[in-house]
Amino acid sequence: TKKGAKGTPRVAYNGSVSVKHNYNTMDMMNAEEFKNHILTVAPDIADKSNALFGTADTDWQKEIYRLGIATDHNVSITGSAAQEKLPYRASIGYVYDGGTIKKSDNQRITADVSLAPKFLKDHLSVNFNAKGIYNRANYVDGGVVGSAVYFDPTQSPYNYNADGTVNTDLTWDLDNPVYEATLGSFSRSATHTLSNSSDLRWDISKMFLVTGHFNVSSDMGSRDIFTSPKSLLYKNETDLSKKGQYTKGMSNGISYNGNVVGTFNKFFDDESLVSLSTGWEINHSKSNSETIQAIGFFNDHLSY
C-alpha cells in the first residue's frame, strides 16, 4: 500500500487508451468457395442447392466481432495536513475493458485513502488504509462464436426491401448467428468490495513495545441472467409458460481479524537477552448467498 508523504500536496494523473482485436479467426470459405464445395460433393441435389443459395458473401465472424476499446485512468493526491503531522494519499481510478465480441465489457472503479500519522513525539505510529472497489461486467453467450463459423456465407445478415435498401429484419429467423445479439437477453454481474486495515507501533520505552493490526472487509455481489423467450434455446418449445428465464444471485460477506502484541526486551551487560511477549487475537468471518429464479416471460426485454 502506498503511503502519504510530507510536503506540498502533489497531484498525479496516469491514463491510457488501447485497442485490441482478434489476431486470428477461423479460416472459412467465402460464398463462391462454399457454393463450389456443395455442388462438388453433392451434385445430385444441385438444383435444390442453387435454389437455397443466397446472393451475399458474408463473413459471419466479422458480424459478431469488433475492435475492443480499453481505457485506464487514475488520479492521486499526496501530501500532509495538520502541520505535516498527518501524511495522506488518496486516489481514484476507472477502468473500462470492451470485449472483442459485441456487447461484452467490464468496468471497474476504485477509490483508496491512506493516512500515516505519528503521535507522542513520533513514538506512536499509525498506518490506516481504506479501499473500495466496484466492478460490473456484461457477458455474451459463447455459442454465438460457434454459430458464426458454420452458417451459410451466401446469406446476408439482413433482408432487403424491394428498392434494395437494407431491412432491419434478420434473415433465416432464429438460425441467424447475429440473432441472439438483437434480443433483450443479458448476463451481467456486479461486485462491491470495501476493506480497511490499520497498523500501529508504540515504542513505550526502550524495553517495552506494543504492536497491533486490525483488518475488516466486506463484499456484496450480484449476478443477473435473463434469457429472452425469443431465444434460440426455446426454438422447439411450444409451451409459452416455459419460455424465458430470469435468474438473480446475491451474496454478501464480512470478515475481520486483529491482534495486539506487547513485547518486553531486557538486555544485560553480558549481552544476554530476556524477551517476553503476550498478545490477543481475534478472527471472524460470515457470508451468505441466495438465488431466485423465474420462468415464463412474454416480453423480449425485462424492465425492473
Disulfide bonds with the S-S distance in Angstrom:
none
